[in-house]
Amino acid sequence: QVQLVESGGGLVQPGGSLRLSCAASGFTFSSYGMSWYRQGLGTERELVASISGTGTSTNIAGSVTGRFTISRDNAKNTLYLQMNSLKPEDTAVYFCSAQREGRRYWGQGTQVTVSS
């Protein structure tokens, strides 16, 4: 059974940092591209960052370039999102996703709130 479990969300002040984790199980982690998406209140889910199965190729959305970094540890079956210089507009539920050959799996999401 495929499971993606996000953690690391919470309340942080503007300018602060958080590191999200996504623990994966039930599939061959290194064979899947992984992504982080986010969805704020009343907005559509948007792609934040993606990374290839080997971790050698990454893509970051323009809105978070220079502030967020995606990485993965295939030995630990874990995906990460390092978020620095957080802004109130980064407030959203963050989801990790695994994708390969038309299949996509989702985690349950973790709330990130950036507020003073």
C-alpha contacts under 8 A as a table, 3 or more apart, distances in Angstrom:
res1	aa1	res2	aa2	distance
1	Q	25	S	7.58
1	Q	26	G	4.89
1	Q	27	F	7.73
2	V	24	A	7.53
2	V	25	S	5.75
2	V	26	G	4.23
2	V	27	F	6.08
2	V	105	Y	7.60
3	Q	23	A	7.84
3	Q	24	A	5.68
3	Q	25	S	5.20
3	Q	26	G	6.18
3	Q	107	G	7.01
4	L	22	C	6.16
4	L	23	A	5.65
4	L	24	A	4.69
4	L	25	S	6.72
4	L	96	C	7.09
4	L	97	S	7.61
4	L	105	Y	7.80
4	L	106	W	6.50
4	L	107	G	4.53
4	L	108	Q	7.47
5	V	21	S	7.99
5	V	22	C	5.25
5	V	23	A	5.14
5	V	24	A	6.62
5	V	107	G	5.56
5	V	108	Q	6.74
5	V	109	G	7.65
6	E	20	L	6.97
6	E	21	S	5.52
6	E	22	C	4.25
6	E	23	A	6.48
6	E	95	F	7.10
6	E	96	C	6.88
6	E	107	G	6.53
6	E	108	Q	7.08
6	E	109	G	5.93
6	E	110	T	5.91
7	S	20	L	5.77
7	S	21	S	5.27
7	S	22	C	6.40
7	S	110	T	6.10
8	G	18	L	6.98
8	G	19	R	5.93
8	G	20	L	4.55
8	G	21	S	6.15
8	G	110	T	7.33
9	G	18	L	7.08
9	G	19	R	7.62
9	G	20	L	6.26
9	G	110	T	5.39
9	G	111	Q	5.30
9	G	112	V	4.90
9	G	113	T	7.90
10	G	110	T	7.95
10	G	111	Q	6.11
10	G	112	V	5.01
10	G	113	T	6.07
11	L	112	V	6.19
11	L	113	T	4.74
11	L	114	V	5.91
11	L	115	S	7.09
12	V	16	G	6.03
12	V	17	S	7.25
12	V	18	L	7.68
12	V	112	V	7.80
12	V	113	T	6.28
12	V	114	V	5.00
12	V	115	S	6.28
12	V	116	S	7.63
13	Q	16	G	5.51
13	Q	86	L	7.64
13	Q	114	V	5.42
13	Q	115	S	5.03
13	Q	116	S	4.98
14	P	85	S	6.95
14	P	86	L	5.35
14	P	87	K	5.08
14	P	88	P	6.36
14	P	114	V	5.75
14	P	115	S	6.01
14	P	116	S	6.50
15	G	84	N	7.03
15	G	85	S	4.12
15	G	86	L	4.85
15	G	87	K	6.40
16	G	84	N	6.16
16	G	85	S	5.45
16	G	86	L	5.47
17	S	82	Q	7.53
17	S	83	M	5.40
17	S	84	N	4.37
17	S	85	S	6.19
17	S	86	L	6.19
18	L	82	Q	6.22
18	L	83	M	5.24
18	L	84	N	6.71
19	R	80	Y	6.86
19	R	81	L	5.61
19	R	82	Q	4.46
19	R	83	M	5.94
20	L	80	Y	5.50
20	L	81	L	4.98
20	L	82	Q	6.42
20	L	83	M	7.87
21	S	78	T	6.66
21	S	79	L	5.63
21	S	80	Y	4.55
21	S	81	L	6.56
22	C	78	T	5.45
22	C	79	L	4.92
22	C	80	Y	6.31
22	C	96	C	6.44
23	A	77	N	6.16
23	A	78	T	4.65
23	A	79	L	6.63
24	A	27	F	7.73
24	A	29	F	6.88
24	A	77	N	5.43
24	A	78	T	5.95
24	A	79	L	7.85
25	S	28	T	7.89
25	S	29	F	7.41
25	S	77	N	7.10
28	T	31	S	5.63
28	T	32	Y	7.17
29	F	32	Y	5.64
29	F	53	G	7.49
29	F	74	N	6.65
29	F	77	N	5.83
30	S	33	G	7.74
30	S	53	G	4.85
30	S	54	T	6.31
30	S	74	N	5.73
30	S	77	N	7.67
31	S	53	G	5.30
31	S	54	T	7.84
31	S	100	R	7.63
32	Y	52	S	7.15
32	Y	53	G	5.06
32	Y	98	A	5.96
32	Y	99	Q	5.61
32	Y	100	R	5.40
33	G	50	S	7.24
33	G	51	I	5.82
33	G	52	S	4.54
33	G	53	G	4.73
33	G	98	A	5.88
33	G	99	Q	5.35
33	G	100	R	6.41
34	M	50	S	5.66
34	M	51	I	5.43
34	M	52	S	6.54
34	M	53	G	7.11
34	M	79	L	7.45
34	M	96	C	7.17
34	M	97	S	5.63
34	M	98	A	4.64
34	M	99	Q	6.24
35	S	47	L	7.40
35	S	48	V	7.44
35	S	49	A	5.57
35	S	50	S	4.06
35	S	51	I	6.27
35	S	96	C	5.65
35	S	97	S	5.11
35	S	98	A	6.53
36	W	47	L	6.32
36	W	48	V	5.45
36	W	49	A	5.32
36	W	50	S	6.34
36	W	81	L	7.55
36	W	94	Y	6.74
36	W	95	F	5.62
36	W	96	C	4.55
36	W	97	S	6.25
37	Y	45	R	6.45
37	Y	46	E	5.39
37	Y	47	L	4.41
37	Y	48	V	5.08
37	Y	49	A	7.10
37	Y	94	Y	5.69
37	Y	95	F	5.10
37	Y	96	C	6.26
37	Y	97	S	7.49
38	R	45	R	5.48
38	R	46	E	5.47
38	R	47	L	6.61
38	R	48	V	6.67
38	R	92	A	5.83
38	R	93	V	5.42
38	R	94	Y	4.27
38	R	95	F	5.89
39	Q	43	T	6.11
39	Q	44	E	5.90
39	Q	45	R	4.35
39	Q	46	E	6.32
39	Q	92	A	5.17
39	Q	93	V	5.32
39	Q	94	Y	6.62
40	G	43	T	5.31
40	G	44	E	7.32
40	G	45	R	7.48
40	G	91	T	6.40
40	G	92	A	4.13
40	G	93	V	6.29
41	L	92	A	7.05
47	L	50	S	7.82
47	L	61	A	6.90
48	V	60	I	6.08
48	V	61	A	5.18
48	V	64	V	7.30
49	A	58	T	7.24
49	A	59	N	5.44
49	A	60	I	4.39
49	A	61	A	5.99
49	A	69	T	7.88
49	A	70	I	6.40
50	S	58	T	5.57
50	S	59	N	5.20
50	S	60	I	6.66
50	S	70	I	6.97
51	I	55	G	5.72
51	I	56	T	7.48
51	I	57	S	5.66
51	I	58	T	4.34
51	I	59	N	6.49
51	I	70	I	6.90
51	I	71	S	7.08
51	I	72	R	7.92
52	S	55	G	4.99
52	S	56	T	6.39
52	S	57	S	5.32
52	S	58	T	6.47
53	G	56	T	7.85
54	T	57	S	7.67
54	T	74	N	7.90
55	G	58	T	7.10
55	G	71	S	6.77
55	G	72	R	6.39
58	T	70	I	7.26
60	I	64	V	6.85
60	I	65	T	5.86
60	I	68	F	7.66
60	I	69	T	7.65
60	I	70	I	7.90
61	A	64	V	5.70
61	A	65	T	6.11
62	G	65	T	5.13
64	V	67	R	5.42
64	V	68	F	5.65
65	T	68	F	6.18
66	G	69	T	7.82
67	R	83	M	6.05
67	R	84	N	5.05
67	R	85	S	6.05
67	R	86	L	7.65
68	F	81	L	6.74
68	F	82	Q	5.47
68	F	83	M	4.48
68	F	84	N	6.06
69	T	81	L	5.69
69	T	82	Q	5.07
69	T	83	M	6.64
70	I	79	L	7.63
70	I	80	Y	5.74
70	I	81	L	4.66
70	I	82	Q	6.43
71	S	79	L	6.09
71	S	80	Y	5.21
71	S	81	L	6.53
72	R	77	N	7.67
72	R	78	T	5.78
72	R	79	L	4.35
72	R	80	Y	5.77
73	D	76	K	5.42
73	D	77	N	6.00
73	D	78	T	5.39
73	D	79	L	6.47
74	N	77	N	4.76
74	N	78	T	6.47
75	A	78	T	7.94
83	M	86	L	6.62
86	L	90	D	6.48
86	L	114	V	6.74
87	K	90	D	5.40
87	K	91	T	7.59
87	K	114	V	6.12
88	P	91	T	5.65
88	P	113	T	7.35
88	P	114	V	4.70
88	P	115	S	5.86
89	E	114	V	7.57
90	D	112	V	7.59
90	D	113	T	7.48
90	D	114	V	6.71
91	T	111	Q	7.78
91	T	112	V	5.40
91	T	113	T	4.58
91	T	114	V	5.44
92	A	111	Q	6.04
92	A	112	V	5.53
92	A	113	T	6.62
93	V	109	G	5.81
93	V	110	T	5.36
93	V	111	Q	4.33
93	V	112	V	6.00
94	Y	109	G	5.21
94	Y	110	T	5.27
94	Y	111	Q	6.22
94	Y	112	V	7.02
95	F	106	W	6.86
95	F	107	G	5.78
95	F	108	Q	6.60
95	F	109	G	4.34
95	F	110	T	6.62
96	C	106	W	6.03
96	C	107	G	5.53
96	C	109	G	7.07
97	S	104	R	6.68
97	S	105	Y	5.46
97	S	106	W	4.63
97	S	107	G	6.43
98	A	103	R	7.99
98	A	104	R	5.49
98	A	105	Y	5.13
98	A	106	W	6.71
99	Q	102	G	6.88
99	Q	103	R	5.48
99	Q	104	R	4.36
99	Q	105	Y	6.53
100	R	103	R	5.29
100	R	104	R	6.68
